[in-house]
């Protein structure tokens, strides 16, 4: 997929963050919004025969190429594809924007996993320590995240 082919198929409004169809198809009229929410809360659309996240398509539309890194939604809303809400970050930088544990988390607490001898806290693959309670591990994670965010 390149920017010119994308522009033939859709229109992206960087002021509203909406992407709409330029051409009608058997499933939708011209001007209809592009994308459906996936199970992770991202808008996903099939363009050029391949499913892609709409925020990545928006980036391609505006900048003419896909980004080198990941795209972060500044406000944490994965469906808010305003260009002013999107920024290129490293994987570690993107994880700093997480506010709750993922669905795969066994502990249910962001940055904490249970170990045989307590609760281990990690931030961006950095070991922060093992603590006797989940609360202490969570506090260590929060403090390290705040310190790291202040230094960015």
Rosetta blueprint (number, residue, H / E / L):
1 X L
2 X L
3 X H
4 X H
5 X H
6 X H
7 X H
8 X H
9 X H
10 X E
11 X E
12 X E
13 X E
14 X L
15 X L
16 X L
17 X L
18 X E
19 X E
20 X E
21 X E
22 X L
23 X L
24 X L
25 X L
26 X L
27 X L
28 X L
29 X L
30 X L
31 X L
32 X L
33 X E
34 X L
35 X L
36 X E
37 X E
38 X L
39 X L
40 X L
41 X L
42 X L
43 X E
44 X E
45 X E
46 X E
47 X E
48 X L
49 X L
50 X E
51 X E
52 X E
53 X E
54 X H
55 X H
56 X H
57 X H
58 X H
59 X H
60 X H
61 X H
62 X H
63 X H
64 X L
65 X L
66 X L
67 X L
68 X L
69 X L
70 X E
71 X E
72 X E
73 X E
74 X L
75 X L
76 X L
77 X L
78 X L
79 X L
80 X L
81 X L
82 X L
83 X H
84 X H
85 X H
86 X E
87 X E
88 X E
89 X E
90 X L
91 X H
92 X H
93 X H
94 X H
95 X H
96 X L
97 X L
98 X L
99 X L
100 X L
101 X L
102 X L
103 X L
104 X L
105 X L
106 X L
107 X L
108 X L
109 X L
110 X L
111 X L
112 X E
113 X E
114 X E
115 X E
116 X L
117 X L
118 X E
119 X E
120 X E
121 X E
122 X E
123 X E
124 X L
125 X L
126 X E
127 X E
128 X E
129 X E
130 X E
131 X E
132 X L
133 X L
134 X H
135 X H
136 X H
137 X H
138 X H
139 X H
140 X H
141 X H
142 X H
143 X H
144 X H
145 X H
146 X H
147 X H
148 X H
149 X H
150 X H
151 X L
152 X L
